[in-house]
C-alpha cells in the first residue's frame, strides 16, 4: 500500500441520526477497503473500548463508514476514527513488507541453489 492508496477520511464527518445524546456519524473514505484492511481496522492494536470501537463500525457500499458516538465525545471520536484508519493502513503496509521480504528470501534461496548446482556441474564437466 503506497502513500497514495492509503485509506483516509475524505471530507468532513456527518451526523446521520440522533437519539438523545447518541449519534450515528458517517465519514466518507478515500478508497474501497480490502478484506485485509477491514480486518486490521476492526481489530486495532491501540484502541479505546467504547461505542466508537472499530468493531462496531458499519461499512457501506459507497465507501462510507458509520460509527456510533455521543454529543460529548463527537470531536474526539472523529479523531479516533482517523487514528484507526491510520493504524489499518500501517498494518497493511507492514504485512505487505513482510510478504515482499519473504518472496525475496525465497528467490535468494533459489538463486543460491542454482548457483551451487552450476558450480558442481562446472567442476564435473571434464570428468
N, C-alpha and C positions, 0 to 999 in steps of 0.2 A: 504494500500500500504506500503510494508516494504521497508527498505533501499535498498534491493537487487532488488526490482521490480520497483524502480523509473526509469522514462524515462530520459535518458541523451543523450548527443551528443556522438556518437561512432566514434572516429577518427576525422580527420581534415575536415574542410569545403572545398567545391569545387565550383569554379565558373563554371557554365554550359552554360551561354550565356552572351554576352556583346553587348550593343548597345550604342555607345558613352561612356558616363560615367556611364550609367545604367547597372546594373548587375543582373543576377539571380544566387543565391547561393544555393547549396544543402548541407544539413547535413544529416547524417545517424543517426537514432535513435536506442537506445539500446533495445527497445521493441515496440510492437504494441500498439498504444494508444487506450484506451477505449473511448466510446462515452462521458462519463462524463469528462474524462481527456481532450478530444478535446474541450469541451465546456469551461472548465476553461482556457485552453490555449488561445483560441480565444478571451476571454474576461478577460484579466489580470487586477488585481487591480491597479497595478502601471505600467504605460506604457508611451512610447513616441509615439505621433500620427504622424508617418511618414510612409515612404514606408515599413519599417520593422515591422509595427504593425502586430501582430499575426493574425488578421482577414484577412489579405492579403496573408497569407502563404498558400501554396498548399501542401497537404499530398499525398504521392504516396503509392501504394500498397506494395512496397518493404521497408517499414519503413524508407522512406526518407521524408524530409521536404524541400521544395523550398521556398525561400523568396527573395524579391527584396531589392537591396541595391545600393550603388554608390561606385565609386572608393575611394572617400574621406572618406566615412563612413564605409567601409567594416569591418575593425577590430572592431570598436565599435558596429556595428550591429551584428556581430557574438557573441560578449559578451552579447548583449541584448537578443538574442535568447536563450542563455544559461540561462539567468535570467528568461525569460518567461517559459522555461521548468521547472525550479525550482519552480516558482510560481504555475504552474499547478499541480506539484507533491504535494506541500504543501496544496493546496486547496483540492486535493483528500484525503490526509491523514486527514485533518480537517473534511471533510464530513464523512469519514468512522468512525472517532472517535465519531462524533455526532450520527451516526446511531447506533453504539455499545452502547453508553450511553443510547439511547432511548430504545433499546432492554433490557438492564439491568434494567432500570427503570420499564418497563412493567413486566419483570419477578419478580422483587421485589414486585410490587403491587399484582401480582397473588399469590405469596408466602404468603404475608401478609393476603390476603383474605382467603386463605386456612387455615392458622393458626387461624384466627378469627373464622371460621366455626368449626374447630376442637375443639376450646375451648368451643364454645356454645354447641356443641354436647356432649362434655365431661361433661359439667355442667348439662345436662338434661338426661344423660343416666340412672340414677337411678329413674327417675320420672315415 
